[in-house]
């Protein structure tokens, strides 16, 4: 039997480096690749695949004795991730660029590259698990063993074809064990810290990025109370997210939170925290993993933001083809643009993008 070939997505971090080592140890013919995603101004590189990360990935590939290349994905990253990031903010939502990066770069562009290069599998350092159901024949996606590192939430858009040709070697490992393996192999990045920020906004200033990327200026407007009274001036509605409390610059005597935005009027409505809670949501752009379509109303657990504890809900489909989730208890700041992912225990059923919440009747 011919040796199977694996294309390893190497970010320069410890996780993808150990994934490469484990695949090689299992006898795969490995090829390392780093996706160059984004150039900052003045040629400076601001991403989880920054120049120093590329150098780390290259060094690990050299240590393992596997070939390595850098794949220029800057055009795809700009159009599929950064441009969409701006559009969603301008429409009043809050995007999740990590999900889009996985969807359009790691498991689309990189998947296509793997086929062109004659690779059998794409391998990443995600903490998640894939297996095949012997009864249905479907490939299933599950949580990683380490609950503190589980990344299944950001992978819900994967297709059956992708799941069949992707490997997550770290899915059955805890993070501490991954670092032990890296140290035992003398990998250069064994103690390297994990990246935390959105790669193209390392300072967290979304408003400044939006203005730089789009060339637009987002003018100030009115902060409004829930009964429509003007409370002060904001710095552009795109700079605020649902549930935000800090950085509003309002002194009202009691805590207030962003509870709504009207983008056409450029107004931001604030109110007490209780106003953030809703029991139901609608989601679009759905992807199902455990089945082809939702099989009627179903009791599920759901996450409406990354790292959030799952909450019990009833899932159903509307006549318009949207997913409706009715939670057992009202949920805080369910935000359009964010993903909602449905679980059955450790199994990912599927998910979609929140398009709106529903007031309790």
Order of alpha helices (4+ residues) and beta strands (2+ residues): beta-alpha-beta-alpha-beta-alpha-alpha-alpha-alpha-beta-beta-beta-alpha-beta-alpha-alpha-beta-beta-beta-beta-beta-beta-beta-beta-beta-beta
